Amino acid sequence: MDVTAGVETLPNQSPVVTVRDSETGQVKFQVQPYPGITGTASVAVGDLNYDGIPDLVVAPGSNLPAIITIFN
């Protein structure tokens, strides 16, 4: 399954990451990786543990604590 991930950042809110099926555009899931922390985030998708299922890596934007989060 191929997926894409994007980040929605609204003023004074925590970023929300949306993961979608690459072919259909259907939302697979959404996650708020840093509740209570406002700002931006960067995302990447890849199979980090070689189980055939894409994993999601999220990193906070600049001027935020360096908390890398992996969802598998």
PyMOL Python script that loads the backbone (N, CA, C, O; Angstrom):
from pymol import cmd

cmd.read_pdbstr("""\
ATOM      1  N   MET A   1       0.843  -1.173   0.000  1.00  0.00           N
ATOM      2  CA  MET A   1       0.000   0.000   0.000  1.00  0.00           C
ATOM      3  C   MET A   1       0.890   1.238   0.000  1.00  0.00           C
ATOM      4  O   MET A   1       1.767   1.380   0.852  1.00  0.00           O
ATOM      5  N   ASP A   2       0.664   2.116  -0.944  1.00  0.00           N
ATOM      6  CA  ASP A   2       1.397   3.374  -0.987  1.00  0.00           C
ATOM      7  C   ASP A   2       0.552   4.455  -0.347  1.00  0.00           C
ATOM      8  O   ASP A   2      -0.646   4.559  -0.610  1.00  0.00           O
ATOM      9  N   VAL A   3       1.180   5.259   0.493  1.00  0.00           N
ATOM     10  CA  VAL A   3       0.482   6.350   1.156  1.00  0.00           C
ATOM     11  C   VAL A   3       1.292   7.623   1.035  1.00  0.00           C
ATOM     12  O   VAL A   3       2.498   7.597   0.788  1.00  0.00           O
ATOM     13  N   THR A   4       0.600   8.745   1.215  1.00  0.00           N
ATOM     14  CA  THR A   4       1.237  10.046   1.282  1.00  0.00           C
ATOM     15  C   THR A   4       0.825  10.688   2.600  1.00  0.00           C
ATOM     16  O   THR A   4      -0.205  10.341   3.178  1.00  0.00           O
ATOM     17  N   ALA A   5       1.630  11.616   3.064  1.00  0.00           N
ATOM     18  CA  ALA A   5       1.319  12.302   4.320  1.00  0.00           C
ATOM     19  C   ALA A   5       1.476  13.796   4.117  1.00  0.00           C
ATOM     20  O   ALA A   5       2.356  14.251   3.387  1.00  0.00           O
ATOM     21  N   GLY A   6       0.619  14.541   4.766  1.00  0.00           N
ATOM     22  CA  GLY A   6       0.680  15.991   4.716  1.00  0.00           C
ATOM     23  C   GLY A   6       0.371  16.565   6.083  1.00  0.00           C
ATOM     24  O   GLY A   6      -0.231  15.904   6.930  1.00  0.00           O
ATOM     25  N   VAL A   7       0.789  17.799   6.285  1.00  0.00           N
ATOM     26  CA  VAL A   7       0.599  18.463   7.573  1.00  0.00           C
ATOM     27  C   VAL A   7      -0.287  19.677   7.391  1.00  0.00           C
ATOM     28  O   VAL A   7      -0.076  20.487   6.488  1.00  0.00           O
ATOM     29  N   GLU A   8      -1.286  19.796   8.261  1.00  0.00           N
ATOM     30  CA  GLU A   8      -2.124  20.988   8.296  1.00  0.00           C
ATOM     31  C   GLU A   8      -1.760  21.760   9.558  1.00  0.00           C
ATOM     32  O   GLU A   8      -1.801  21.227  10.666  1.00  0.00           O
ATOM     33  N   THR A   9      -1.407  23.021   9.367  1.00  0.00           N
ATOM     34  CA  THR A   9      -1.043  23.864  10.498  1.00  0.00           C
ATOM     35  C   THR A   9      -1.975  25.069  10.533  1.00  0.00           C
ATOM     36  O   THR A   9      -2.016  25.862   9.592  1.00  0.00           O
ATOM     37  N   LEU A  10      -2.714  25.196  11.617  1.00  0.00           N
ATOM     38  CA  LEU A  10      -3.610  26.328  11.806  1.00  0.00           C
ATOM     39  C   LEU A  10      -3.044  27.230  12.895  1.00  0.00           C
ATOM     40  O   LEU A  10      -2.381  26.739  13.809  1.00  0.00           O
ATOM     41  N   PRO A  11      -3.289  28.532  12.822  1.00  0.00           N
ATOM     42  CA  PRO A  11      -2.759  29.440  13.843  1.00  0.00           C
ATOM     43  C   PRO A  11      -3.174  29.024  15.256  1.00  0.00           C
ATOM     44  O   PRO A  11      -4.333  28.695  15.505  1.00  0.00           O
ATOM     45  N   ASN A  12      -2.224  29.045  16.158  1.00  0.00           N
ATOM     46  CA  ASN A  12      -2.454  28.751  17.583  1.00  0.00           C
ATOM     47  C   ASN A  12      -2.991  27.353  17.846  1.00  0.00           C
ATOM     48  O   ASN A  12      -3.659  27.132  18.856  1.00  0.00           O
ATOM     49  N   GLN A  13      -2.709  26.400  16.952  1.00  0.00           N
ATOM     50  CA  GLN A  13      -3.134  25.014  17.152  1.00  0.00           C
ATOM     51  C   GLN A  13      -1.967  24.074  16.877  1.00  0.00           C
ATOM     52  O   GLN A  13      -1.006  24.434  16.198  1.00  0.00           O
ATOM     53  N   SER A  14      -2.069  22.868  17.417  1.00  0.00           N
ATOM     54  CA  SER A  14      -1.062  21.845  17.155  1.00  0.00           C
ATOM     55  C   SER A  14      -1.220  21.345  15.721  1.00  0.00           C
ATOM     56  O   SER A  14      -2.338  21.298  15.208  1.00  0.00           O
ATOM     57  N   PRO A  15      -0.114  20.969  15.064  1.00  0.00           N
ATOM     58  CA  PRO A  15      -0.219  20.457  13.699  1.00  0.00           C
ATOM     59  C   PRO A  15      -0.973  19.128  13.661  1.00  0.00           C
ATOM     60  O   PRO A  15      -0.920  18.344  14.608  1.00  0.00           O
ATOM     61  N   VAL A  16      -1.675  18.890  12.554  1.00  0.00           N
ATOM     62  CA  VAL A  16      -2.401  17.646  12.330  1.00  0.00           C
ATOM     63  C   VAL A  16      -1.825  16.997  11.076  1.00  0.00           C
ATOM     64  O   VAL A  16      -1.735  17.634  10.026  1.00  0.00           O
ATOM     65  N   VAL A  17      -1.435  15.721  11.190  1.00  0.00           N
ATOM     66  CA  VAL A  17      -0.884  14.977  10.065  1.00  0.00           C
ATOM     67  C   VAL A  17      -1.980  14.081   9.503  1.00  0.00           C
ATOM     68  O   VAL A  17      -2.638  13.349  10.242  1.00  0.00           O
ATOM     69  N   THR A  18      -2.167  14.146   8.189  1.00  0.00           N
ATOM     70  CA  THR A  18      -3.146  13.311   7.503  1.00  0.00           C
ATOM     71  C   THR A  18      -2.412  12.360   6.572  1.00  0.00           C
ATOM     72  O   THR A  18      -1.586  12.783   5.764  1.00  0.00           O
ATOM     73  N   VAL A  19      -2.719  11.070   6.690  1.00  0.00           N
ATOM     74  CA  VAL A  19      -2.132  10.055   5.821  1.00  0.00           C
ATOM     75  C   VAL A  19      -3.220   9.565   4.880  1.00  0.00           C
ATOM     76  O   VAL A  19      -4.309   9.187   5.313  1.00  0.00           O
ATOM     77  N   ARG A  20      -2.911   9.577   3.571  1.00  0.00           N
ATOM     78  CA  ARG A  20      -3.894   9.195   2.544  1.00  0.00           C
ATOM     79  C   ARG A  20      -3.356   8.070   1.669  1.00  0.00           C
ATOM     80  O   ARG A  20      -2.148   7.931   1.483  1.00  0.00           O
ATOM     81  N   ASP A  21      -4.269   7.278   1.140  1.00  0.00           N
ATOM     82  CA  ASP A  21      -3.931   6.276   0.137  1.00  0.00           C
ATOM     83  C   ASP A  21      -3.487   7.026  -1.126  1.00  0.00           C
ATOM     84  O   ASP A  21      -4.195   7.917  -1.595  1.00  0.00           O
ATOM     85  N   SER A  22      -2.335   6.675  -1.670  1.00  0.00           N
ATOM     86  CA  SER A  22      -1.792   7.381  -2.837  1.00  0.00           C
ATOM     87  C   SER A  22      -2.669   7.250  -4.071  1.00  0.00           C
ATOM     88  O   SER A  22      -2.741   8.176  -4.878  1.00  0.00           O
ATOM     89  N   GLU A  23      -3.331   6.118  -4.229  1.00  0.00           N
ATOM     90  CA  GLU A  23      -4.131   5.887  -5.431  1.00  0.00           C
ATOM     91  C   GLU A  23      -5.514   6.497  -5.349  1.00  0.00           C
ATOM     92  O   GLU A  23      -5.969   7.117  -6.310  1.00  0.00           O
ATOM     93  N   THR A  24      -6.197   6.336  -4.222  1.00  0.00           N
ATOM     94  CA  THR A  24      -7.590   6.782  -4.119  1.00  0.00           C
ATOM     95  C   THR A  24      -7.743   8.152  -3.455  1.00  0.00           C
ATOM     96  O   THR A  24      -8.767   8.812  -3.626  1.00  0.00           O
ATOM     97  N   GLY A  25      -6.731   8.578  -2.702  1.00  0.00           N
ATOM     98  CA  GLY A  25      -6.836   9.835  -1.958  1.00  0.00           C
ATOM     99  C   GLY A  25      -7.629   9.694  -0.672  1.00  0.00           C
ATOM    100  O   GLY A  25      -7.823  10.673   0.050  1.00  0.00           O
ATOM    101  N   GLN A  26      -8.092   8.478  -0.378  1.00  0.00           N
ATOM    102  CA  GLN A  26      -8.878   8.228   0.829  1.00  0.00           C
ATOM    103  C   GLN A  26      -8.012   8.413   2.074  1.00  0.00           C
ATOM    104  O   GLN A  26      -6.873   7.950   2.127  1.00  0.00           O
ATOM    105  N   VAL A  27      -8.571   9.100   3.076  1.00  0.00           N
ATOM    106  CA  VAL A  27      -7.858   9.305   4.332  1.00  0.00           C
ATOM    107  C   VAL A  27      -7.762   7.976   5.063  1.00  0.00           C
ATOM    108  O   VAL A  27      -8.773   7.324   5.322  1.00  0.00           O
ATOM    109  N   LYS A  28      -6.533   7.577   5.396  1.00  0.00           N
ATOM    110  CA  LYS A  28      -6.294   6.354   6.164  1.00  0.00           C
ATOM    111  C   LYS A  28      -6.370   6.650   7.653  1.00  0.00           C
ATOM    112  O   LYS A  28      -7.008   5.911   8.403  1.00  0.00           O
ATOM    113  N   PHE A  29      -5.723   7.726   8.082  1.00  0.00           N
ATOM    114  CA  PHE A  29      -5.827   8.164   9.473  1.00  0.00           C
ATOM    115  C   PHE A  29      -5.260   9.563   9.619  1.00  0.00           C
ATOM    116  O   PHE A  29      -4.532  10.052   8.756  1.00  0.00           O
ATOM    117  N   GLN A  30      -5.607  10.193  10.722  1.00  0.00           N
ATOM    118  CA  GLN A  30      -5.063  11.492  11.101  1.00  0.00           C
ATOM    119  C   GLN A  30      -4.497  11.360  12.504  1.00  0.00           C
ATOM    120  O   GLN A  30      -4.996  10.584  13.319  1.00  0.00           O
ATOM    121  N   VAL A  31      -3.458  12.121  12.774  1.00  0.00           N
ATOM    122  CA  VAL A  31      -2.841  12.102  14.090  1.00  0.00           C
ATOM    123  C   VAL A  31      -2.361  13.510  14.436  1.00  0.00           C
ATOM    124  O   VAL A  31      -1.901  14.259  13.574  1.00  0.00           O
ATOM    125  N   GLN A  32      -2.478  13.842  15.696  1.00  0.00           N
ATOM    126  CA  GLN A  32      -1.959  15.104  16.210  1.00  0.00           C
ATOM    127  C   GLN A  32      -0.737  14.726  17.066  1.00  0.00           C
ATOM    128  O   GLN A  32      -0.880  14.438  18.254  1.00  0.00           O
ATOM    129  N   PRO A  33       0.461  14.727  16.465  1.00  0.00           N
ATOM    130  CA  PRO A  33       1.633  14.178  17.135  1.00  0.00           C
ATOM    131  C   PRO A  33       2.132  14.977  18.334  1.00  0.00           C
ATOM    132  O   PRO A  33       2.777  14.419  19.222  1.00  0.00           O
ATOM    133  N   TYR A  34       1.845  16.262  18.369  1.00  0.00           N
ATOM    134  CA  TYR A  34       2.357  17.110  19.445  1.00  0.00           C
ATOM    135  C   TYR A  34       1.235  17.936  20.062  1.00  0.00           C
ATOM    136  O   TYR A  34       1.202  19.155  19.890  1.00  0.00           O
ATOM    137  N   PRO A  35       0.309  17.289  20.783  1.00  0.00           N
ATOM    138  CA  PRO A  35      -0.796  18.040  21.379  1.00  0.00           C
ATOM    139  C   PRO A  35      -0.273  19.096  22.350  1.00  0.00           C
ATOM    140  O   PRO A  35       0.621  18.836  23.155  1.00  0.00           O
ATOM    141  N   GLY A  36      -0.839  20.262  22.256  1.00  0.00           N
ATOM    142  CA  GLY A  36      -0.447  21.347  23.141  1.00  0.00           C
ATOM    143  C   GLY A  36       0.735  22.161  22.660  1.00  0.00           C
ATOM    144  O   GLY A  36       1.065  23.184  23.260  1.00  0.00           O
ATOM    145  N   ILE A  37       1.382  21.726  21.584  1.00  0.00           N
ATOM    146  CA  ILE A  37       2.520  22.466  21.027  1.00  0.00           C
ATOM    147  C   ILE A  37       2.084  23.061  19.697  1.00  0.00           C
ATOM    148  O   ILE A  37       1.715  22.324  18.783  1.00  0.00           O
ATOM    149  N   THR A  38       2.121  24.373  19.574  1.00  0.00           N
ATOM    150  CA  THR A  38       1.739  25.006  18.321  1.00  0.00           C
ATOM    151  C   THR A  38       2.970  25.161  17.437  1.00  0.00           C
ATOM    152  O   THR A  38       4.097  25.238  17.925  1.00  0.00           O
ATOM    153  N   GLY A  39       2.738  25.205  16.150  1.00  0.00           N
ATOM    154  CA  GLY A  39       3.828  25.361  15.195  1.00  0.00           C
ATOM    155  C   GLY A  39       3.648  24.410  14.033  1.00  0.00           C
ATOM    156  O   GLY A  39       2.555  23.902  13.785  1.00  0.00           O
ATOM    157  N   THR A  40       4.736  24.179  13.327  1.00  0.00           N
ATOM    158  CA  THR A  40       4.697  23.332  12.144  1.00  0.00           C
ATOM    159  C   THR A  40       5.349  21.980  12.428  1.00  0.00           C
ATOM    160  O   THR A  40       5.916  21.759  13.498  1.00  0.00           O
ATOM    161  N   ALA A  41       5.256  21.096  11.461  1.00  0.00           N
ATOM    162  CA  ALA A  41       5.904  19.791  11.558  1.00  0.00           C
ATOM    163  C   ALA A  41       6.298  19.353  10.153  1.00  0.00           C
ATOM    164  O   ALA A  41       5.726  19.805   9.161  1.00  0.00           O
ATOM    165  N   SER A  42       7.277  18.472  10.088  1.00  0.00           N
ATOM    166  CA  SER A  42       7.690  17.852   8.832  1.00  0.00           C
ATOM    167  C   SER A  42       7.378  16.368   8.925  1.00  0.00           C
ATOM    168  O   SER A  42       7.452  15.775  10.001  1.00  0.00           O
ATOM    169  N   VAL A  43       7.026  15.765   7.780  1.00  0.00           N
ATOM    170  CA  VAL A  43       6.678  14.346   7.784  1.00  0.00           C
ATOM    171  C   VAL A  43       7.414  13.610   6.671  1.00  0.00           C
ATOM    172  O   VAL A  43       7.797  14.192   5.656  1.00  0.00           O
ATOM    173  N   ALA A  44       7.596  12.319   6.894  1.00  0.00           N
ATOM    174  CA  ALA A  44       8.150  11.417   5.877  1.00  0.00           C
ATOM    175  C   ALA A  44       7.474  10.070   6.057  1.00  0.00           C
ATOM    176  O   ALA A  44       7.071   9.707   7.162  1.00  0.00           O
ATOM    177  N   VAL A  45       7.353   9.331   4.958  1.00  0.00           N
ATOM    178  CA  VAL A  45       6.749   8.007   4.992  1.00  0.00           C
ATOM    179  C   VAL A  45       7.742   7.025   4.391  1.00  0.00           C
ATOM    180  O   VAL A  45       8.319   7.281   3.334  1.00  0.00           O
ATOM    181  N   GLY A  46       7.939   5.896   5.073  1.00  0.00           N
ATOM    182  CA  GLY A  46       8.818   4.853   4.561  1.00  0.00           C
ATOM    183  C   GLY A  46       8.698   3.610   5.425  1.00  0.00           C
ATOM    184  O   GLY A  46       8.216   3.672   6.556  1.00  0.00           O
ATOM    185  N   ASP A  47       9.135   2.495   4.891  1.00  0.00           N
ATOM    186  CA  ASP A  47       9.061   1.234   5.635  1.00  0.00           C
ATOM    187  C   ASP A  47      10.345   1.076   6.449  1.00  0.00           C
ATOM    188  O   ASP A  47      11.315   0.478   5.983  1.00  0.00           O
ATOM    189  N   LEU A  48      10.341   1.612   7.655  1.00  0.00           N
ATOM    190  CA  LEU A  48      11.544   1.641   8.485  1.00  0.00           C
ATOM    191  C   LEU A  48      11.895   0.296   9.096  1.00  0.00           C
ATOM    192  O   LEU A  48      13.072   0.015   9.323  1.00  0.00           O
ATOM    193  N   ASN A  49      10.906  -0.540   9.368  1.00  0.00           N
ATOM    194  CA  ASN A  49      11.171  -1.826  10.024  1.00  0.00           C
ATOM    195  C   ASN A  49      11.001  -3.018   9.077  1.00  0.00           C
ATOM    196  O   ASN A  49      10.956  -4.165   9.522  1.00  0.00           O
ATOM    197  N   TYR A  50      10.907  -2.747   7.781  1.00  0.00           N
ATOM    198  CA  TYR A  50      10.868  -3.782   6.738  1.00  0.00           C
ATOM    199  C   TYR A  50       9.761  -4.815   6.928  1.00  0.00           C
ATOM    200  O   TYR A  50       9.960  -6.006   6.685  1.00  0.00           O
ATOM    201  N   ASP A  51       8.583  -4.343   7.368  1.00  0.00           N
ATOM    202  CA  ASP A  51       7.454  -5.262   7.512  1.00  0.00           C
ATOM    203  C   ASP A  51       6.453  -5.135   6.361  1.00  0.00           C
ATOM    204  O   ASP A  51       5.404  -5.779   6.373  1.00  0.00           O
ATOM    205  N   GLY A  52       6.777  -4.311   5.377  1.00  0.00           N
ATOM    206  CA  GLY A  52       5.900  -4.138   4.229  1.00  0.00           C
ATOM    207  C   GLY A  52       4.795  -3.123   4.440  1.00  0.00           C
ATOM    208  O   GLY A  52       3.972  -2.911   3.548  1.00  0.00           O
ATOM    209  N   ILE A  53       4.760  -2.485   5.613  1.00  0.00           N
ATOM    210  CA  ILE A  53       3.745  -1.481   5.929  1.00  0.00           C
ATOM    211  C   ILE A  53       4.442  -0.139   6.119  1.00  0.00           C
ATOM    212  O   ILE A  53       5.399  -0.048   6.888  1.00  0.00           O
ATOM    213  N   PRO A  54       3.976   0.911   5.430  1.00  0.00           N
ATOM    214  CA  PRO A  54       4.629   2.214   5.572  1.00  0.00           C
ATOM    215  C   PRO A  54       4.551   2.743   7.007  1.00  0.00           C
ATOM    216  O   PRO A  54       3.525   2.619   7.675  1.00  0.00           O
ATOM    217  N   ASP A  55       5.642   3.328   7.456  1.00  0.00           N
ATOM    218  CA  ASP A  55       5.711   3.963   8.770  1.00  0.00           C
ATOM    219  C   ASP A  55       5.745   5.476   8.564  1.00  0.00           C
ATOM    220  O   ASP A  55       6.200   5.959   7.527  1.00  0.00           O
ATOM    221  N   LEU A  56       5.265   6.210   9.546  1.00  0.00           N
ATOM    222  CA  LEU A  56       5.195   7.667   9.485  1.00  0.00           C
ATOM    223  C   LEU A  56       6.199   8.259  10.468  1.00  0.00           C
ATOM    224  O   LEU A  56       6.217   7.898  11.645  1.00  0.00           O
ATOM    225  N   VAL A  57       7.031   9.168   9.976  1.00  0.00           N
ATOM    226  CA  VAL A  57       8.004   9.859  10.822  1.00  0.00           C
ATOM    227  C   VAL A  57       7.612  11.330  10.855  1.00  0.00           C
ATOM    228  O   VAL A  57       7.414  11.953   9.812  1.00  0.00           O
ATOM    229  N   VAL A  58       7.502  11.880  12.065  1.00  0.00           N
ATOM    230  CA  VAL A  58       7.099  13.277  12.227  1.00  0.00           C
ATOM    231  C   VAL A  58       8.154  13.990  13.064  1.00  0.00           C
ATOM    232  O   VAL A  58       8.603  13.478  14.090  1.00  0.00           O
ATOM    233  N   ALA A  59       8.542  15.180  12.608  1.00  0.00           N
ATOM    234  CA  ALA A  59       9.491  16.010  13.346  1.00  0.00           C
ATOM    235  C   ALA A  59       8.910  17.409  13.482  1.00  0.00           C
ATOM    236  O   ALA A  59       8.313  17.923  12.536  1.00  0.00           O
ATOM    237  N   PRO A  60       9.075  18.034  14.648  1.00  0.00           N
ATOM    238  CA  PRO A  60       8.548  19.378  14.835  1.00  0.00           C
ATOM    239  C   PRO A  60       9.340  20.398  14.018  1.00  0.00           C
ATOM    240  O   PRO A  60      10.491  20.165  13.646  1.00  0.00           O
ATOM    241  N   GLY A  61       8.696  21.525  13.751  1.00  0.00           N
ATOM    242  CA  GLY A  61       9.340  22.589  13.010  1.00  0.00           C
ATOM    243  C   GLY A  61      10.394  23.309  13.840  1.00  0.00           C
ATOM    244  O   GLY A  61      10.664  22.949  14.985  1.00  0.00           O
ATOM    245  N   SER A  62      10.969  24.315  13.245  1.00  0.00           N
ATOM    246  CA  SER A  62      12.045  25.063  13.912  1.00  0.00           C
ATOM    247  C   SER A  62      11.535  25.737  15.186  1.00  0.00           C
ATOM    248  O   SER A  62      10.350  26.043  15.313  1.00  0.00           O
ATOM    249  N   ASN A  63      12.434  25.955  16.101  1.00  0.00           N
ATOM    250  CA  ASN A  63      12.160  26.598  17.386  1.00  0.00           C
ATOM    251  C   ASN A  63      11.246  25.777  18.299  1.00  0.00           C
ATOM    252  O   ASN A  63      10.663  26.321  19.237  1.00  0.00           O
ATOM    253  N   LEU A  64      11.116  24.476  18.035  1.00  0.00           N
ATOM    254  CA  LEU A  64      10.347  23.589  18.889  1.00  0.00           C
ATOM    255  C   LEU A  64      11.279  22.496  19.422  1.00  0.00           C
ATOM    256  O   LEU A  64      12.331  22.244  18.835  1.00  0.00           O
ATOM    257  N   PRO A  65      10.906  21.848  20.524  1.00  0.00           N
ATOM    258  CA  PRO A  65      11.743  20.763  21.042  1.00  0.00           C
ATOM    259  C   PRO A  65      11.951  19.671  19.994  1.00  0.00           C
ATOM    260  O   PRO A  65      11.031  19.354  19.240  1.00  0.00           O
ATOM    261  N   ALA A  66      13.130  19.107  19.942  1.00  0.00           N
ATOM    262  CA  ALA A  66      13.463  18.076  18.950  1.00  0.00           C
ATOM    263  C   ALA A  66      12.919  16.728  19.390  1.00  0.00           C
ATOM    264  O   ALA A  66      13.646  15.890  19.923  1.00  0.00           O
ATOM    265  N   ILE A  67      11.631  16.536  19.159  1.00  0.00           N
ATOM    266  CA  ILE A  67      10.953  15.283  19.520  1.00  0.00           C
ATOM    267  C   ILE A  67      10.544  14.587  18.234  1.00  0.00           C
ATOM    268  O   ILE A  67       9.526  14.934  17.634  1.00  0.00           O
ATOM    269  N   ILE A  68      11.326  13.613  17.809  1.00  0.00           N
ATOM    270  CA  ILE A  68      10.996  12.857  16.602  1.00  0.00           C
ATOM    271  C   ILE A  68      10.037  11.739  17.001  1.00  0.00           C
ATOM    272  O   ILE A  68      10.293  11.004  17.955  1.00  0.00           O
ATOM    273  N   THR A  69       8.937  11.614  16.268  1.00  0.00           N
ATOM    274  CA  THR A  69       7.917  10.606  16.579  1.00  0.00           C
ATOM    275  C   THR A  69       7.748   9.689  15.384  1.00  0.00           C
ATOM    276  O   THR A  69       7.634  10.146  14.246  1.00  0.00           O
ATOM    277  N   ILE A  70       7.731   8.374  15.653  1.00  0.00           N
ATOM    278  CA  ILE A  70       7.539   7.386  14.590  1.00  0.00           C
ATOM    279  C   ILE A  70       6.267   6.604  14.884  1.00  0.00           C
ATOM    280  O   ILE A  70       6.077   6.092  15.987  1.00  0.00           O
ATOM    281  N   PHE A  71       5.392   6.520  13.871  1.00  0.00           N
ATOM    282  CA  PHE A  71       4.163   5.734  13.972  1.00  0.00           C
ATOM    283  C   PHE A  71       4.299   4.570  13.008  1.00  0.00           C
ATOM    284  O   PHE A  71       4.540   4.773  11.818  1.00  0.00           O
ATOM    285  N   ASN A  72       4.147   3.345  13.513  1.00  0.00           N
ATOM    286  CA  ASN A  72       4.253   2.193  12.600  1.00  0.00           C
ATOM    287  C   ASN A  72       2.984   1.377  12.633  1.00  0.00           C
ATOM    288  O   ASN A  72       2.880   0.369  11.933  1.00  0.00           O
TER     289      ASN A  72
END
""", "prot")
cmd.dss("prot")
cmd.show_as("cartoon", "prot")
cmd.util.cbc("prot")
cmd.orient("prot")
